[in-house]
Amino acid sequence: MAQSNSTLLVNEALIDLLNQQIQNELKAAAQYMAIAVYFEHESLPALAGFFFTQADEEREHAMKFVHYLLDAGAKPVIPSIPDLRNDFSSAMDAVGCALDGELEVTRQINNLVGAATKHNDYMTHTFLQWFVTEQLEEVSTMSTLLDTIKHAGDQLLLVEDLVRRGEIGHDHETA
């Protein structure tokens, strides 16, 4: 995608990939919203709140990519969001979906880092390092939550209590 801006600071080969990541992050936000709705419908407000917060964070991640492209002289493309799951058979199914999504985003971020390295785009490489660290935290959190739900069995109120007390999940700054 050729850019007319003469102050383009991002390698042109990465623009489409970065725009694709905007879609990936927005899809993750929408998927988390669907998971939150599932937990709200199941009368599990702490888990619902946890996933509504996750949805907000993923939207913020998309915005980081939008602003990076703008700052680097490229034009972001705001995509449509592909289909996502709205039905879950259990809490384990819903959180398993979240974990699968985080593993996929980790793969996508790693591919972006590889492309930035391949094209000697050190500015984009540096920008992406925050996401590399973030994915470690996200995968760890979802893995812990899934394991906790497995251990709790049908006692999901125990999981609710742990989430409500902040023992599962994370509080970190998002910008």
Long-range contacts (C-beta under 8 A, 24 or more apart in sequence): 1-75, 3-73, 3-74, 3-75, 5-73, 5-74, 5-75, 6-73, 7-73, 8-72, 8-73, 8-74, 9-71, 9-72, 9-73, 9-123, 10-68, 10-69, 10-72, 10-73, 10-74, 10-121, 10-123, 10-124, 11-116, 11-119, 11-120, 11-121, 11-124, 13-115, 13-119, 14-112, 14-115, 14-116, 14-119, 14-121, 14-124, 15-69, 15-74, 17-111, 17-112, 17-115, 18-65, 18-68, 18-69, 18-74, 18-76, 18-112, 18-124, 19-65, 19-69, 19-76, 19-77, 19-79, 20-79, 20-108, 21-65, 21-108, 21-109, 21-112, 22-62, 22-65, 22-66, 22-76, 22-77, 22-78, 22-79, 23-79, 23-80, 23-81, 23-82, 24-104, 24-105, 24-108, 25-58, 25-59, 25-61, 25-62, 25-65, 25-105, 26-58, 26-59, 26-62, 26-79, 26-81, 27-81, 27-82, 27-84, 28-58, 28-61, 28-101, 28-102, 28-105, 29-55, 29-56, 29-57, 29-58, 29-59, 29-61, 29-62, 30-55, 30-81, 30-84, 31-84, 31-85, 31-97, 31-98, 31-101, 32-58, 32-98, 32-101, 34-84, 34-85, 34-86, 35-88, 35-94, 35-95, 35-97, 35-98, 37-86, 38-86, 38-87, 38-88, 38-94, 39-91, 39-94, 42-91, 42-156, 44-91, 44-156, 44-159, 44-160, 45-160, 46-160, 46-161, 46-163, 46-164, 47-91, 47-156, 47-159, 47-160, 47-163, 49-163, 50-163, 50-168, 50-169, 51-98, 53-169, 54-98, 56-174, 57-174, 60-174, 60-175, 61-131, 61-134, 61-174, 64-130, 64-131, 64-175, 68-124, 68-127, 72-123, 72-124, 91-149, 91-156, 91-159, 92-146, 92-149, 92-150, 95-142, 95-145, 95-146, 95-149, 96-146, 98-142, 98-145, 99-139, 99-142, 99-143, 99-146, 102-135, 102-138, 102-139, 102-142, 103-139, 105-135, 105-138, 106-135, 106-138, 106-139, 109-135, 137-170, 137-172, 141-168, 141-169, 141-170, 144-168, 145-169
